[in-house]
Amino acid sequence: VLFIFLISFARSTSFYFFSFKASKNLFERMLESVLYSPIYFFFNSTQGKILNRFSKDQALVDELLPITLSEFLLNLCSVVGTIILVCI
């Protein structure tokens, strides 16, 4: 039970750090793209549109992506474990 607890804790901690790093990288790349865009981009796009797009993309990465990726990895491990069990 202690081993399972330690493995679960390590998995959750590493998953948190990888999710945080992905979110930070996406935000930095989006910010860099907007800051280095041509000036006519700001004439065609209002500040509200840019801010809404930033917040929507960041919310997707922060909220939906970690949950979806976690469920995918859990299901993948279950499928691989089932295939190994059937083969044995």
Order of alpha helices (4+ residues) and beta strands (2+ residues): alpha-alpha-alpha-alpha
